[in-house]
Amino acid sequence: MADVKIKWRIGAFVEIANAVNAAVCIPAAQRVKGAVTAPGHEDMPRMVHVVTDPRSGAGDFAHARVVNAYPSALQVEAKYGSLARALGSA
């Protein structure tokens, strides 16, 4: 039986990953960003950012992350679960 060799064209995978990131992941992250609220922390939504990282080669992946830069984000998340609830509603 002969060995079968497949030559992958990584550029096609990079294009697909970036297209899915742009079409699905980034809009979902934007919906989560828009749904973040916490009682007593009305200025928190303006400090929540969507960070995107397109795929550029075989060694990395495309990402869309929701980052909370609010000074007491960990305490607010522990008490209210604002990002977790936003993720569930998006």
N, C-alpha and C positions, 0 to 999 in steps of 0.2 A: 504494500500500500504506500502510495507516494505522500510525502509531507505536503500539506497545503499551507501556503503562506498568503497572508492577507496584508496588503499595504493600506493602512488607514490614512486618510487625508484629514489631518487634525484641524485644518482650516474649516472644514465643513462642520465639525463638532463645535468649534468656537463660535461660528455663525449661528448655529442652532441654539446654543446656550445663551448667547447675548440676545437673540430674538425672544426666547422664552422669558428671560429676565426683564426685558423691556415691556413685553405684552402682559405678563402675569404677575411677576414678583414686585416690580416697582409700583404698579397701581395698587396692589394689595397693601404694600407698606404705606402708601399715601393714605389709604382708607384707615389704617390703624393709627397713623399720625393724627388724622382728623378726629378720631374718636376718643383720644386721650383726655380724660378729665379727672379731677380729684377735688373733693370738697375742701375749701379753704386755700387752695393752690390754683387760683384762676389764671395766673401767669405761666403755669407749667406748659400748656400746649405750644406756646411760642418757642420753648426751649427744646422741643422734641424735633429731631431732624431725621430725614431719610438719607442714608449713606448708600451709594451704589458703587459697585466694583465690577466692571465688565470683565469677562474672561479674555485673556490675551494670549494664552498658549496652553500647552498640554499640562503644565504643572500647577495651574490654578483653576478656580471656579468662579462663576458669576454669582454675585451676592446683592441683595437689597436688605439693608438692616435699618431698624428703627432704633435710634440712639436718643436716650433721654439725658440732656445736659443740665437738667435742673439741679441746683446745689444739693438738695436733700432728696434726690430721686430714689435712693435705696430705701430710706425710711418711709417715703410716701408709697412706694411700691409694696413694701412689707405691710403697711397698714391698710391700704385701699385696693391694691392689686390693679392699679389704673392701666398699665400696659397689658396685663393679662386679660382684663375685661375688654379693652379695645381690640385685642387680637381676636377674642371670641365673637365680638359684634361685627367685625369686618368680614 
